Amino acid sequence: MEVTFANNRLHKLCNSASKLRGRYGPTMAAIIQRRLADLEAAGSLEEMRLLPGNCHELTANLRGHLAIDLKQPDRLVFKPSNDPLPIDADGRLDWSKVTKVSIVGIGDYHN
């Protein structure tokens, strides 16, 4: 999949192992890098259902976004960036046709 970032600060952070380790520690940094690599290697979002991390759609004020578990309670939050957004006949996101995502954040959105 094509992976982009919502802003330059997040792009620089996620593309620097030393910055990730400095901000999140070595264990969390390794998990973030693994989840990003999984996203990049996937042909579509559908493949993420089969990988560790419990990729899932979000609701309420984060409707339209998805998350992948990192180290509890933190998540890697992203949104599909295909244009137009692939929607199935039932009005739901068609995971098999999502081939572009934009990373929007790392953290605990439950607070």
Buried (B, 14 or more C-beta within 10 A) or exposed (E): BEBEBBEEEBBEBBEEEEEBBEEBEEEBBBBBBBBBEBBEEBEBBBBBEEBEBEBEBBEEEBEEBBBBBBEEEBBBBBBBBBEEEBEEEEEEBBBBBBBBBBBBBBEEBEE
